[in-house]
Amino acid sequence: MDTLTMPVTLTDGAIKQLQRIRKEQDLSTDHGLRVGVKGGGCSGFTYILGFDVKEEKDDEFEINGMRVFMNKAHAIYLLGMEIDFLDGLNNRGFTFTNPNATDTCGCGTSFAA
């Protein structure tokens, strides 16, 4: 059996928040977490993070009990990335720590590779 390396890490805080969102949206079991990139943002790429159904070009992973879908072509930009959720006074939301980013913007949601 082939073992696929998990391309991204989801912290406990991210998993907890994603499970809450999934429950609020009452999604069917065929939905998983889509992690990816798209062109745009102030640094060239922006992150995609949301629930979706699996598409033909996707790899599927299970990370801490969460089904994760990622377009195969996006892995080069995301390999080794950590997704966290901050819930503080000054910062609230998902954060992306990406070792592949050569530059990031101030908002933390776009990057250059």
KEKE-3310 file (N, C-alpha, C; in steps of 0.2 Angstrom, whole numbers, plus 5000, padded with zeros to 4 digits):
npx = (5004:5003:5009:5004:5011:5006:5001:4999:4997:4985:4982:4977:4968:4963:4957:4946:4939:4936:4928:4917:4912:4908:4898:4889:4885:4879:4884:4884:4891:4899:4906:4922:4936:4943:4958:4969:4976:4974:4976:4980:4977:4988:5001:5002:4997:4982:4976:4965:4952:4940:4924:4920:4916:4924:4934:4939:4953:4959:4968:4966:4966:4967:4967:4970:4957:4949:4943:4952:4954:4964:4969:4980:4990:4992:5000:5013:5015:5010:5015:5020:5014:5007:4991:4982:4971:4968:4962:4961:4962:4967:4969:4959:4955:4959:4976:4990:5005:5017:5031:5035:5033:5039:5037:5025:5009:5003:4991:4991:4985:4989:5002:5019:5027)
npy = (4994:5011:5025:5041:5057:5068:5084:5096:5103:5103:5112:5108:5119:5123:5112:5111:5123:5121:5109:5115:5124:5115:5108:5118:5122:5110:5100:5087:5070:5068:5080:5088:5096:5108:5113:5124:5135:5150:5162:5179:5192:5202:5198:5188:5175:5168:5159:5145:5139:5130:5121:5107:5097:5082:5083:5078:5080:5080:5075:5065:5066:5061:5071:5072:5066:5073:5075:5079:5088:5091:5099:5091:5099:5109:5106:5108:5121:5121:5111:5106:5116:5124:5126:5136:5141:5157:5164:5177:5193:5203:5196:5186:5171:5160:5156:5155:5146:5145:5137:5138:5150:5164:5177:5187:5194:5208:5205:5191:5182:5180:5176:5175:5164)
npz = (5000:4996:5004:5006:5009:5021:5015:5021:5038:5050:5064:5082:5086:5073:5068:5078:5075:5062:5063:5070:5061:5050:5057:5059:5046:5042:5033:5020:5021:5010:5008:5010:5017:5007:5002:4995:4981:4973:4959:4962:4975:4985:4984:4974:4975:4982:4997:4997:5007:5012:5013:5002:4988:4982:4968:4951:4949:4961:4976:4990:5007:5024:5038:5055:5057:5048:5032:5018:5003:4989:4975:4964:4957:4966:4976:4976:4980:4993:5001:5017:5024:5038:5045:5056:5069:5075:5090:5097:5105:5097:5085:5075:5067:5053:5050:5040:5039:5028:5021:5008:5003:4997:4999:5009:5011:5021:5027:5028:5020:5007:4995:4988:4977)
capx = (5000:5007:5008:5004:5013:5001:5004:4998:4996:4980:4983:4970:4963:4960:4952:4941:4935:4933:4922:4911:4909:4905:4892:4884:4883:4876:4886:4884:4897:4903:4910:4928:4940:4947:4964:4972:4978:4972:4980:4977:4980:4993:5007:5002:4992:4978:4974:4958:4950:4932:4921:4918:4916:4930:4934:4943:4960:4960:4971:4962:4970:4964:4971:4966:4950:4946:4944:4955:4954:4968:4971:4987:4994:4993:5004:5020:5014:5007:5018:5023:5011:5003:4985:4980:4966:4969:4956:4964:4959:4970:4969:4955:4954:4964:4982:4994:5012:5019:5038:5036:5031:5045:5035:5018:5007:5002:4985:4993:4981:4992:5009:5022:5031)
capy = (5000:5017:5030:5048:5062:5074:5090:5101:5101:5107:5112:5107:5124:5124:5106:5112:5128:5118:5105:5119:5127:5110:5106:5124:5121:5104:5097:5079:5066:5068:5086:5088:5102:5110:5117:5126:5141:5153:5168:5185:5194:5207:5195:5184:5169:5168:5153:5143:5135:5129:5114:5106:5089:5080:5083:5073:5081:5080:5070:5065:5065:5062:5074:5072:5064:5078:5073:5085:5088:5096:5098:5089:5104:5114:5103:5111:5128:5120:5106:5108:5122:5123:5130:5136:5146:5161:5167:5182:5200:5207:5192:5180:5168:5155:5158:5150:5146:5142:5137:5139:5157:5169:5184:5186:5201:5210:5201:5184:5177:5180:5175:5174:5158)
capz = (5000:4995:5009:5004:5014:5022:5012:5026:5045:5054:5072:5085:5085:5066:5068:5082:5072:5056:5065:5072:5054:5047:5060:5058:5039:5041:5027:5019:5022:5004:5008:5014:5017:5001:5003:4988:4980:4967:4957:4965:4981:4984:4983:4968:4976:4989:4999:4997:5012:5013:5012:4995:4986:4979:4960:4948:4949:4968:4980:4996:5013:5031:5043:5062:5056:5043:5025:5015:4996:4986:4968:4963:4955:4971:4982:4976:4983:4999:5005:5023:5026:5044:5045:5063:5070:5081:5093:5102:5105:5091:5079:5075:5060:5051:5048:5035:5039:5022:5020:5001:5002:4996:5001:5011:5012:5028:5029:5029:5016:5000:4996:4982:4978)
cpx = (5004:5005:5009:5006:5008:5004:5004:4997:4990:4981:4976:4965:4960:4955:4946:4936:4932:4927:4916:4908:4905:4898:4887:4881:4880:4877:4886:4891:4902:4907:4916:4931:4944:4952:4968:4974:4975:4976:4976:4980:4985:5000:5007:4997:4988:4977:4966:4957:4943:4930:4919:4918:4922:4929:4939:4951:4963:4964:4967:4966:4965:4969:4968:4959:4946:4948:4946:4956:4959:4970:4978:4992:4996:4998:5011:5020:5013:5011:5022:5020:5007:4997:4983:4974:4967:4962:4958:4960:4961:4969:4964:4954:4959:4970:4986:5001:5015:5027:5040:5035:5038:5043:5027:5016:5005:4996:4986:4989:4983:4999:5012:5027:5037)
cpy = (5006:5022:5037:5052:5067:5080:5096:5099:5106:5106:5110:5112:5125:5118:5108:5117:5125:5113:5109:5122:5121:5108:5112:5124:5115:5101:5089:5076:5066:5075:5085:5095:5103:5115:5118:5133:5144:5160:5174:5187:5199:5204:5189:5178:5170:5161:5151:5138:5135:5122:5113:5099:5088:5080:5078:5073:5081:5074:5071:5063:5065:5065:5075:5071:5069:5076:5080:5084:5093:5094:5097:5094:5109:5112:5106:5118:5127:5115:5109:5114:5120:5128:5130:5141:5150:5164:5172:5189:5204:5203:5187:5178:5163:5159:5152:5151:5142:5142:5138:5146:5161:5176:5183:5194:5202:5206:5194:5179:5177:5179:5174:5167:5158)
cpz = (5000:5001:5006:5010:5014:5020:5017:5033:5047:5061:5075:5085:5079:5066:5072:5078:5066:5057:5067:5066:5051:5050:5059:5051:5037:5034:5026:5020:5016:5003:5013:5014:5011:5003:4997:4988:4974:4965:4960:4972:4980:4983:4977:4969:4982:4990:4998:5003:5013:5011:5005:4994:4982:4971:4957:4949:4956:4971:4986:5002:5019:5036:5050:5061:5051:5036:5022:5008:4994:4979:4967:4961:4960:4976:4982:4979:4991:5004:5011:5026:5033:5044:5053:5063:5076:5084:5099:5101:5099:5084:5080:5068:5059:5049:5044:5036:5034:5021:5013:4999:5002:4999:5003:5011:5020:5031:5030:5024:5008:5001:4989:4983:4972)
residu = (MET:ASP:THR:LEU:THR:MET:PRO:VAL:THR:LEU:THR:ASP:GLY:ALA:ILE:LYS:GLN:LEU:GLN:ARG:ILE:ARG:LYS:GLU:GLN:ASP:LEU:SER:THR:ASP:HIS:GLY:LEU:ARG:VAL:GLY:VAL:LYS:GLY:GLY:GLY:CYS:SER:GLY:PHE:THR:TYR:ILE:LEU:GLY:PHE:ASP:VAL:LYS:GLU:GLU:LYS:ASP:ASP:GLU:PHE:GLU:ILE:ASN:GLY:MET:ARG:VAL:PHE:MET:ASN:LYS:ALA:HIS:ALA:ILE:TYR:LEU:LEU:GLY:MET:GLU:ILE:ASP:PHE:LEU:ASP:GLY:LEU:ASN:ASN:ARG:GLY:PHE:THR:PHE:THR:ASN:PRO:ASN:ALA:THR:ASP:THR:CYS:GLY:CYS:GLY:THR:SER:PHE:ALA:ALA)
# end
